Amino acid sequence: MIKYSLFKNHFTQAEKDCVVFIQERRTITLPETIETMTGRGKSITDTQVLSVLNEFSHVVSEHLKQGDSISTVARIPYKFTKQYLIRSTTCDLS
């Protein structure tokens, strides 16, 4: 399947003329995603990741059936250190 986008063609007078832009995209499979997660020297196995993702999928599905909304944004708390704040706020604009 080819992914594409249609945009109004401003170079013609016809109201319904469009320009097609092909959207080049690569599809990443679940096994590739798991391999990436475990291939960087992590201490978890492919089987463990798959198990967690399956359970996550089941829980999300159950909540959606109950009419709940799901947010997958991870809000992982982290501590700002003085060193981090100095590095992140110092910049030379000249």
Backbone as CSV, one residue per row, in Angstrom:
resi,resn,N_x,N_y,N_z,CA_x,CA_y,CA_z,C_x,C_y,C_z
1,MET,0.834,-1.169,0.000,0.000,0.000,0.000,0.885,1.241,0.000
2,ILE,0.493,2.229,-0.763,1.239,3.485,-0.830,0.525,4.522,0.025
3,LYS,1.250,5.128,0.926,0.713,6.225,1.734,0.923,7.521,0.966
4,TYR,-0.098,8.368,0.963,0.017,9.626,0.238,-0.798,10.716,0.927
5,SER,-0.514,11.940,0.554,-1.262,13.097,1.032,-1.710,13.897,-0.176
6,LEU,-2.897,14.470,-0.089,-3.421,15.326,-1.144,-3.443,16.764,-0.663
7,PHE,-2.979,17.670,-1.526,-2.995,19.095,-1.225,-3.590,19.835,-2.413
8,LYS,-4.251,20.927,-2.153,-4.827,21.740,-3.220,-3.704,22.210,-4.139
9,ASN,-3.971,22.112,-5.452,-3.004,22.548,-6.455,-3.235,24.028,-6.733
10,HIS,-2.347,24.879,-6.280,-2.483,26.321,-6.449,-1.989,26.800,-7.817
11,PHE,-1.501,25.889,-8.653,-0.991,26.263,-9.975,-2.047,26.123,-11.065
12,THR,-3.240,25.653,-10.706,-4.321,25.541,-11.686,-5.532,26.313,-11.178
13,GLN,-6.435,26.606,-12.095,-7.650,27.347,-11.745,-8.760,26.414,-11.257
14,ALA,-8.651,25.124,-11.568,-9.712,24.185,-11.200,-9.816,24.052,-9.688
15,GLU,-11.046,24.145,-9.213,-11.316,24.124,-7.768,-10.873,22.808,-7.105
16,LYS,-11.069,21.688,-7.807,-10.823,20.377,-7.192,-9.500,19.733,-7.606
17,ASP,-8.618,20.465,-8.236,-7.310,19.910,-8.603,-6.435,19.754,-7.362
18,CYS,-5.799,18.599,-7.270,-4.922,18.318,-6.123,-3.549,17.877,-6.601
19,VAL,-2.602,17.998,-5.707,-1.249,17.494,-5.919,-1.079,16.329,-4.951
20,VAL,-0.478,15.257,-5.446,-0.255,14.077,-4.611,1.198,14.046,-4.172
21,PHE,1.412,13.832,-2.874,2.756,13.649,-2.337,2.825,12.257,-1.715
22,ILE,3.760,11.462,-2.187,3.956,10.128,-1.633,4.620,10.263,-0.273
23,GLN,4.112,9.536,0.710,4.660,9.553,2.062,5.481,8.283,2.269
24,GLU,6.785,8.428,2.246,7.656,7.271,2.426,7.750,6.961,3.911
25,ARG,7.287,5.806,4.284,7.307,5.392,5.687,7.716,3.935,5.779
26,ARG,8.376,3.635,6.842,8.768,2.260,7.121,7.878,1.741,8.233
27,THR,7.419,0.530,8.140,6.597,-0.071,9.180,7.486,-0.916,10.078
28,ILE,7.472,-0.612,11.352,8.248,-1.365,12.330,7.326,-2.400,12.964
29,THR,7.747,-3.634,12.966,6.931,-4.703,13.526,7.170,-4.842,15.027
30,LEU,6.278,-5.534,15.689,6.439,-5.777,17.125,7.738,-6.532,17.427
31,PRO,8.076,-7.596,16.685,9.353,-8.264,16.958,10.561,-7.330,16.799
32,GLU,10.524,-6.424,15.804,11.628,-5.472,15.636,11.709,-4.509,16.819
33,THR,10.550,-4.082,17.292,10.506,-3.184,18.443,11.076,-3.866,19.675
34,ILE,10.668,-5.097,19.901,11.164,-5.849,21.059,12.662,-6.071,20.940
35,GLU,13.124,-6.399,19.743,14.564,-6.615,19.535,15.353,-5.342,19.839
36,THR,14.813,-4.198,19.457,15.466,-2.926,19.746,15.517,-2.684,21.247
37,MET,14.429,-3.005,21.943,14.371,-2.790,23.388,15.357,-3.675,24.135
38,THR,15.535,-4.892,23.671,16.380,-5.839,24.406,17.792,-5.925,23.847
39,GLY,18.031,-5.349,22.689,19.315,-5.497,22.030,20.383,-4.527,22.477
40,ARG,20.064,-3.628,23.389,21.046,-2.625,23.818,21.687,-3.005,25.150
41,GLY,21.802,-4.270,25.392,22.443,-4.709,26.625,21.533,-4.659,27.844
42,LYS,20.239,-4.610,27.595,19.296,-4.581,28.713,19.234,-5.955,29.353
43,SER,18.800,-5.985,30.588,18.773,-7.247,31.323,17.437,-7.974,31.190
44,ILE,16.547,-7.483,30.337,15.275,-8.168,30.136,15.313,-8.936,28.826
45,THR,14.536,-9.997,28.783,14.528,-10.859,27.602,13.373,-10.486,26.676
46,ASP,13.445,-10.977,25.452,12.365,-10.770,24.494,11.046,-11.308,25.042
47,THR,11.087,-12.464,25.675,9.886,-13.086,26.228,9.274,-12.224,27.320
48,GLN,10.100,-11.637,28.165,9.585,-10.769,29.235,8.919,-9.523,28.651
49,VAL,9.545,-8.924,27.651,8.964,-7.731,27.022,7.631,-8.079,26.377
50,LEU,7.583,-9.175,25.635,6.348,-9.592,24.987,5.251,-9.844,26.014
51,SER,5.608,-10.455,27.131,4.642,-10.717,28.196,4.072,-9.420,28.755
52,VAL,4.912,-8.445,29.010,4.465,-7.156,29.544,3.581,-6.444,28.521
53,LEU,3.991,-6.448,27.257,3.194,-5.781,26.230,1.832,-6.444,26.047
54,ASN,1.791,-7.761,26.127,0.513,-8.472,26.041,-0.396,-8.105,27.209
55,GLU,0.159,-8.046,28.404,-0.636,-7.677,29.579,-1.106,-6.230,29.470
56,PHE,-0.231,-5.346,29.012,-0.588,-3.951,28.812,-1.765,-3.847,27.834
57,SER,-1.675,-4.564,26.726,-2.728,-4.559,25.719,-4.049,-5.042,26.310
58,HIS,-3.996,-6.088,27.122,-5.199,-6.633,27.756,-5.828,-5.607,28.704
59,VAL,-5.013,-4.959,29.511,-5.520,-3.971,30.478,-6.125,-2.773,29.753
60,VAL,-5.448,-2.282,28.719,-5.973,-1.153,27.944,-7.313,-1.528,27.322
61,SER,-7.391,-2.714,26.742,-8.624,-3.188,26.129,-9.766,-3.243,27.143
62,GLU,-9.494,-3.753,28.322,-10.524,-3.840,29.364,-11.018,-2.458,29.786
63,HIS,-10.099,-1.514,29.947,-10.501,-0.159,30.321,-11.319,0.513,29.223
64,LEU,-10.936,0.307,27.967,-11.690,0.883,26.863,-13.101,0.307,26.789
65,LYS,-13.228,-0.992,27.069,-14.555,-1.620,27.099,-15.436,-1.004,28.177
66,GLN,-14.818,-0.528,29.265,-15.558,0.093,30.359,-15.842,1.571,30.093
67,GLY,-15.366,2.085,28.961,-15.608,3.474,28.603,-14.562,4.446,29.105
68,ASP,-13.474,3.933,29.667,-12.409,4.794,30.166,-11.565,5.329,29.010
69,SER,-10.897,6.434,29.249,-9.907,6.952,28.311,-8.532,6.478,28.754
70,ILE,-7.622,6.360,27.809,-6.276,5.877,28.102,-5.263,6.934,27.673
71,SER,-4.326,7.250,28.548,-3.200,8.102,28.202,-1.947,7.259,28.325
72,THR,-1.165,7.207,27.255,0.053,6.406,27.289,1.292,7.270,27.494
73,VAL,1.090,8.523,27.886,2.215,9.408,28.166,2.808,9.015,29.514
74,ALA,4.078,8.646,29.503,4.745,8.247,30.739,5.153,9.490,31.514
75,ARG,4.748,9.574,32.721,5.135,10.693,33.580,6.089,10.152,34.642
76,ILE,7.332,9.976,34.214,8.341,9.408,35.097,9.017,10.556,35.838
77,PRO,8.866,10.595,37.151,9.484,11.693,37.892,11.006,11.572,37.889
78,TYR,11.675,12.671,37.761,13.115,12.670,37.857,13.552,13.908,38.604
79,LYS,14.716,13.850,39.151,15.217,14.911,40.013,16.146,15.812,39.216
80,PHE,15.871,17.114,39.250,16.770,18.070,38.629,17.917,18.350,39.591
81,THR,19.106,18.206,39.112,20.264,18.541,39.931,20.765,19.917,39.517
82,LYS,21.513,20.534,40.380,22.067,21.848,40.071,22.915,21.776,38.803
83,GLN,23.666,20.703,38.649,24.523,20.537,37.481,23.673,20.479,36.215
84,TYR,22.558,19.763,36.257,21.690,19.650,35.091,21.099,21.016,34.739
85,LEU,20.637,21.739,35.736,20.031,23.042,35.480,21.037,24.018,34.872
86,ILE,22.263,23.969,35.335,23.286,24.860,34.782,23.554,24.497,33.323
87,ARG,23.683,23.193,33.034,23.934,22.775,31.652,22.768,23.111,30.748
88,SER,21.533,22.950,31.212,20.398,23.123,30.333,20.000,24.574,30.155
89,THR,20.409,25.486,31.043,19.976,26.871,30.914,21.079,27.793,30.404
90,THR,22.293,27.308,30.314,23.394,28.144,29.848,23.505,28.043,28.331
91,CYS,23.424,29.193,27.652,23.598,29.169,26.199,24.237,30.475,25.761
92,ASP,24.945,30.406,24.665,25.625,31.581,24.121,24.844,32.033,22.904
93,LEU,24.173,33.181,23.013,23.327,33.652,21.921,24.073,34.607,20.978
94,SER,25.371,34.794,21.181,26.099,35.740,20.317,26.514,35.098,19.016
